[in-house]
Amino acid sequence: MERLSIMLPNFSLFQCSAGVRDSALTVQGVLQAERLGQYLTASGNRFTHVFASDLQRAVKTAQALLSAQPVQESPAPDLCQLAILREQDFGFYEGKPVYARQRDSTKSGKEYHRSQHKDDPGFQDVESKESMTRRTDIFVDQHVRPLILQGTPEQDTVVAVVSHGIILSHLWKSILRIFSKQTVSLAPGLLVGGGGVTPLEYLGGWSNTGYLELDITTFNSHAQTEAKVEAKNGAKNEAKVQVTGPPVAALSLLATEATELVALALPPTTRMLIKTVNGKEHLQGLKRARGVGSSQFDEGQKKIESFFKKTKAG
């Protein structure tokens, strides 16, 4: 039996449309990321693979996860930064405040503004849902699926994918599509959505550094062994996504075959348990930094603990 755990933490900015804009972590964001790393490590997670959007707010969060790992154990894995994990590209609306809804209009403020200005010279539209789905399909086919098929019973595979709220929703759906419906289940007592019957595709949103935890178990069989051989042979011919990937606008050119591949379900010997949805236990007791919580984090800034000398025991 082989086991793979996947953590999908989110880091987003809500004050403005900060999709592919490379915004820095705030002071509060750094505190949240550190708390998340400490909590996941204390929960026994030892990461073997860490992927992140190449935007610095996701990279810094991923680095916080790695920094919290025990140094005396096996070396921490390399951080793989990928452009295909960037947040939705908001185009013209990048870095702009949210537009207020027009009175007596059924459209959102952004939708109304777009309808009035989409034909203006130089207007760049918001990235489509189809484009985001193609991106996450690529990631699943080139990174998640191989890790599932090539796992080893000697060691659990523990994966963290640090990205952003909107694109993570698409990534979850891409992961879900490679599983047969009867092989996916919820942990006992886990509630999703706002009550009633909620399709698994819509588990709800992510809070800042909230995470989705998935436990994937594969029971060995002859068919599974053949699938592993095919995955290893096919991996040699796959187009690899570079760490410094292309801009989001060009990513749709890479995705035609990936969307077809991701539709192929894994063997029924592979099962997925949804353990945590929007996990926020690590934020309990964390108060907002007064006056500076939304300020950009300065890495040269000392923490208050550094101003107090430690007294020697005895």
C-alpha positions as CSV (number, residue, x, y, z in Angstrom):
1,M,0.0,0.0,0.0
2,E,1.3,3.5,-0.9
3,R,0.2,6.8,0.6
4,L,0.4,10.3,-0.7
5,S,-0.8,13.4,1.2
6,I,-1.4,16.7,-0.6
7,M,-1.7,20.1,1.2
8,L,-3.1,23.0,-0.8
9,P,-2.5,26.2,1.2
10,N,-3.6,29.6,-0.1
11,F,-2.2,33.1,0.1
12,S,-4.4,35.8,-1.4
13,L,-4.8,39.6,-1.1
14,F,-8.3,40.9,-0.8
15,Q,-7.7,44.7,-0.7
16,C,-7.3,44.9,-4.5
17,S,-7.2,42.7,-7.6
18,A,-3.7,41.2,-7.1
19,G,-3.7,38.3,-9.5
20,V,-0.4,38.1,-11.3
21,R,0.8,41.3,-9.7
22,D,3.9,40.3,-7.7
23,S,2.7,41.8,-4.4
24,A,4.9,41.2,-1.3
25,L,3.7,39.5,1.8
26,T,2.3,41.8,4.5
27,V,3.4,41.7,8.1
28,Q,0.3,39.8,9.0
29,G,0.8,37.4,6.1
30,V,4.3,36.5,7.3
31,L,2.9,35.7,10.8
32,Q,0.2,33.5,9.2
33,A,2.7,31.7,7.0
34,E,5.0,31.0,9.9
35,R,2.1,29.7,12.0
36,L,1.0,27.4,9.2
37,G,4.5,25.9,8.8
38,Q,4.8,25.3,12.5
39,Y,1.4,23.7,12.7
40,L,1.8,21.4,9.8
41,T,5.3,20.3,11.1
42,A,3.9,19.7,14.6
43,S,1.1,17.6,13.0
44,G,3.8,15.2,11.7
45,N,4.0,16.3,8.1
46,R,7.4,15.8,6.5
47,F,7.3,17.3,3.0
48,T,8.9,15.3,0.2
49,H,7.8,17.7,-2.6
50,V,6.9,21.4,-2.4
51,F,5.5,23.4,-5.3
52,A,4.6,27.0,-5.4
53,S,3.4,29.8,-7.7
54,D,6.4,31.9,-8.7
55,L,4.8,35.0,-7.3
56,Q,6.7,36.1,-4.2
57,R,3.8,36.0,-1.7
58,A,3.4,32.2,-2.5
59,V,7.1,31.6,-2.6
60,K,7.6,33.2,0.9
61,T,4.7,31.1,2.3
62,A,6.3,27.9,0.8
63,Q,9.7,28.9,2.3
64,A,8.0,29.3,5.7
65,L,6.7,25.7,5.4
66,L,10.2,24.4,4.6
67,S,11.9,26.5,7.3
68,A,9.6,24.9,9.9
69,Q,10.7,21.3,9.0
70,P,13.1,19.6,11.4
71,V,16.7,20.1,10.3
72,Q,17.9,16.9,12.0
73,E,15.8,14.7,9.8
74,S,16.1,14.1,6.0
75,P,17.1,17.2,4.0
76,A,14.2,19.5,3.0
77,P,13.1,19.1,-0.6
78,D,13.8,21.8,-3.2
79,L,11.1,24.4,-3.8
80,C,9.7,24.1,-7.3
81,Q,8.3,27.5,-8.5
82,L,5.9,27.3,-11.4
83,A,4.3,30.1,-13.4
84,I,1.3,27.8,-14.2
85,L,0.3,28.1,-10.5
86,R,0.0,31.9,-10.5
87,E,-3.3,33.4,-9.6
88,Q,-5.9,34.4,-12.2
89,D,-4.6,37.2,-14.4
90,F,-7.0,40.2,-13.9
91,G,-5.7,42.0,-16.9
92,F,-6.7,45.7,-16.9
93,Y,-8.0,45.3,-13.3
94,E,-4.6,44.2,-11.8
95,G,-3.9,46.3,-8.7
96,K,-7.1,48.3,-9.0
97,P,-9.7,48.5,-6.2
98,V,-12.9,46.6,-6.5
99,Y,-15.5,48.4,-8.6
100,A,-18.8,49.1,-6.8
101,R,-21.9,47.5,-8.3
102,Q,-24.0,50.0,-10.3
103,R,-27.4,50.8,-8.8
104,D,-30.2,48.8,-10.4
105,S,-27.7,46.6,-12.2
106,T,-27.6,42.8,-12.1
107,K,-23.9,42.9,-13.0
108,S,-21.0,43.3,-10.6
109,G,-19.0,46.5,-10.7
110,K,-16.2,44.8,-12.7
111,E,-18.6,43.2,-15.1
112,Y,-20.3,46.5,-15.8
113,H,-17.0,48.3,-16.3
114,R,-15.8,45.6,-18.6
115,S,-19.0,45.8,-20.7
116,Q,-18.4,49.5,-21.2
117,H,-14.6,49.4,-21.9
118,K,-13.8,46.0,-23.4
119,D,-13.4,47.5,-26.8
120,D,-11.1,50.3,-25.7
121,P,-7.6,50.4,-27.2
122,G,-5.1,48.5,-24.9
123,F,-7.8,46.9,-22.8
124,Q,-6.6,43.5,-21.5
125,D,-9.4,41.2,-20.4
126,V,-9.5,39.0,-17.3
127,E,-8.1,35.5,-17.8
128,S,-10.9,33.0,-18.6
129,K,-11.9,30.0,-16.5
130,E,-11.0,27.8,-19.4
131,S,-7.5,29.1,-19.4
132,M,-7.1,28.5,-15.7
133,T,-8.5,25.0,-16.0
134,R,-5.9,24.3,-18.8
135,R,-3.1,25.5,-16.5
136,T,-4.2,23.3,-13.6
137,D,-4.7,20.3,-15.9
138,I,-1.1,20.7,-17.0
139,F,0.1,20.7,-13.4
140,V,-1.9,17.6,-12.4
141,D,-0.7,15.7,-15.5
142,Q,3.0,16.6,-15.2
143,H,3.3,16.6,-11.4
144,V,0.5,15.1,-9.4
145,R,-0.4,12.1,-11.5
146,P,3.2,10.9,-11.7
147,L,3.7,11.2,-7.9
148,I,0.6,9.0,-7.4
149,L,1.6,6.4,-10.0
150,Q,5.3,6.2,-9.0
151,G,4.9,6.2,-5.2
152,T,6.8,3.7,-3.1
153,P,5.5,1.7,-0.1
154,E,8.7,2.4,1.8
155,Q,8.0,6.1,2.3
156,D,4.9,8.2,2.4
157,T,4.9,11.1,-0.2
158,V,3.8,14.4,1.4
159,V,3.3,17.2,-1.1
160,A,2.5,20.9,-0.5
161,V,1.2,23.1,-3.4
162,V,1.2,26.8,-2.3
163,S,-0.9,28.9,-4.6
164,H,-3.8,31.4,-4.6
165,G,-7.5,31.2,-3.9
166,I,-9.1,31.3,-7.4
167,I,-6.5,29.1,-9.1
168,L,-6.6,26.6,-6.2
169,S,-10.3,26.1,-6.8
170,H,-9.5,25.1,-10.4
171,L,-6.6,22.9,-9.2
172,W,-8.9,21.0,-6.9
173,K,-11.3,20.3,-9.7
174,S,-8.5,19.1,-11.9
175,I,-7.3,16.7,-9.2
176,L,-10.9,15.5,-8.6
177,R,-11.3,14.7,-12.3
178,I,-8.6,12.0,-12.3
179,F,-10.5,10.0,-9.7
180,S,-13.6,7.9,-10.2
181,K,-16.5,9.1,-8.1
182,Q,-16.7,6.0,-6.1
183,T,-13.1,6.3,-5.0
184,V,-13.5,9.7,-3.3
185,S,-14.8,10.2,0.3
186,L,-15.0,12.7,3.1
187,A,-13.4,12.2,6.5
188,P,-16.0,11.3,9.2
189,G,-17.6,14.5,10.5
190,L,-16.2,16.7,7.8
191,L,-18.8,19.3,6.6
192,V,-18.4,21.2,3.3
193,G,-20.3,24.0,1.7
194,G,-23.1,25.9,3.3
195,G,-25.3,23.0,4.3
196,G,-27.4,20.6,2.3
197,V,-26.0,18.5,-0.5
198,T,-22.8,20.1,-1.9
199,P,-21.1,18.7,-5.0
200,L,-17.5,17.8,-4.3
201,E,-16.4,20.2,-7.0
202,Y,-17.4,23.1,-4.8
203,L,-15.8,22.6,-1.4
204,G,-15.9,26.3,-0.5
205,G,-13.3,29.1,-0.6
206,W,-9.9,29.3,1.1
207,S,-9.1,31.8,3.8
208,N,-5.6,33.3,3.9
209,T,-3.2,30.4,4.6
210,G,-6.3,28.1,4.9
211,Y,-5.5,24.7,3.4
212,L,-7.1,21.7,1.8
213,E,-5.7,18.3,3.0
214,L,-6.1,15.2,0.8
215,D,-5.0,11.7,1.7
216,I,-4.4,9.5,-1.4
217,T,-3.9,5.7,-0.9
218,T,-3.0,3.2,-3.6
219,F,-3.4,-0.5,-3.1
220,N,-1.0,-2.4,-5.3
221,S,-2.3,-4.6,-8.2
222,H,-1.0,-5.9,-11.5
223,A,-2.9,-3.1,-13.4
224,Q,-1.3,-0.5,-11.2
225,T,2.2,-1.9,-11.8
226,E,1.6,-1.6,-15.6
227,A,0.4,2.0,-15.2
228,K,3.6,2.9,-13.3
229,V,5.7,1.5,-16.1
230,E,3.8,3.4,-18.7
231,A,4.0,6.6,-16.6
232,K,7.8,6.2,-16.3
233,N,8.2,5.6,-20.0
234,G,5.9,8.4,-21.0
235,A,7.6,10.9,-18.7
236,K,10.7,10.9,-21.0
237,N,8.6,12.4,-23.8
238,E,6.6,15.0,-21.8
239,A,7.2,18.7,-22.3
240,K,8.5,19.9,-19.0
241,V,7.4,23.2,-17.4
242,Q,10.4,25.3,-16.5
243,V,10.7,26.9,-13.0
244,T,10.9,30.3,-14.7
245,G,7.9,29.6,-16.9
246,P,6.2,31.7,-19.6
247,P,3.8,34.5,-18.8
248,V,0.2,33.6,-18.1
249,A,-1.0,35.0,-21.4
250,A,1.1,32.3,-23.3
251,L,0.2,29.4,-21.1
252,S,-3.0,28.4,-23.0
253,L,-0.7,27.4,-25.9
254,L,0.7,24.6,-23.8
255,A,-2.5,23.0,-22.7
256,T,-4.3,21.3,-25.6
257,E,-3.1,17.7,-24.9
258,A,-3.1,18.1,-21.1
259,T,-6.9,18.7,-20.9
260,E,-7.4,15.4,-22.7
261,L,-4.9,13.5,-20.5
262,V,-6.4,14.7,-17.2
263,A,-9.8,13.2,-18.1
264,L,-8.3,9.7,-17.8
265,A,-9.3,8.4,-14.3
266,L,-6.8,6.6,-12.1
267,P,-7.3,2.9,-11.4
268,P,-10.0,2.1,-8.8
269,T,-7.1,0.8,-6.6
270,T,-6.3,4.5,-5.9
271,R,-8.6,6.2,-3.4
272,M,-8.8,9.8,-2.1
273,L,-9.9,10.9,1.3
274,I,-10.7,14.6,1.9
275,K,-9.4,15.2,5.4
276,T,-9.5,19.0,5.9
277,V,-11.3,21.8,4.0
278,N,-10.0,25.4,4.6
279,G,-8.0,24.3,7.6
280,K,-7.4,27.3,9.9
281,E,-6.4,25.7,13.2
282,H,-3.0,27.3,13.0
283,L,-4.5,30.8,13.2
284,Q,-6.2,30.3,16.6
285,G,-5.0,32.9,19.0
286,L,-3.2,35.0,16.3
287,K,-4.1,38.6,16.7
288,R,-3.8,41.2,14.0
289,A,-0.6,43.3,14.2
290,R,-1.9,46.7,15.2
291,G,-1.2,49.5,12.7
292,V,1.2,47.4,10.6
293,G,-0.7,44.3,9.8
294,S,-1.4,45.3,6.2
295,S,2.1,46.9,5.7
296,Q,4.6,45.2,3.4
297,F,6.9,43.0,5.4
298,D,10.5,44.2,5.8
299,E,12.9,41.2,6.0
300,G,15.5,43.4,7.8
301,Q,13.0,44.2,10.5
302,K,13.7,42.5,13.8
303,K,11.1,40.8,15.9
304,I,10.5,42.1,19.4
305,E,11.9,39.0,20.9
306,S,15.4,39.9,19.6
307,F,15.5,43.0,21.8
308,F,15.4,40.9,25.0
309,K,18.6,39.1,26.2
310,K,18.1,35.5,27.1
311,T,19.2,34.8,30.7
312,K,21.3,31.7,31.4
313,A,19.8,29.1,33.6
314,G,21.5,28.7,37.0
